[in-house]
């Protein structure tokens, strides 16, 4: 399915993934930006949501504390999670729109 999301609407994707994971085992979510220039590459970033935790995976759940959430956009939230994953410590809490999600080591 294709969804055109505004800059801070990325937080709908984990919510949507939660509902779809009731009917499937995995869901691939991505951000794609088509290049306007014929000689420039398109850009994309991808995240796999899974119904079951596996070794090395992250846990993603709605955050209870919006105060500690860092604002993220539809273009950078996957990169922020990837950068945090390189050295996870305390959970990463990202905010988009009226929602926030917590990412923590879980596999």
Steps between C-alpha positions, in 0.01 A plus 500: 500500500622852432440776754604860448580631847579849618830578674386396849250226410759217499369392842189359329719228344574303821131525590401374156763225525353385833157458346629323185726266698186327623463357147864457395835416656710787360442841349751711307460876543704751306557860411563569132598826332515501123776706345403781263835483322553224241861444613428494875397186687168466681529484881329259735519359851326184628389344828362148557230452764455142627226343707750295705827607654816341360864527608633847429161660448366816662179540691274785385206608714297813565684732739331606818719805560476762226730733700813296423409446134721651231326642193556296183376539145375254243838530326728445799337270758636176349852649486470617862405148612788352296751745651374428853514126433876524447538570874166445675481604862185650636194460277472744211172694509395678182204731449305571185177697503297407809666159547829374642667160469764339716769279343699263723725198458268203517628193317 
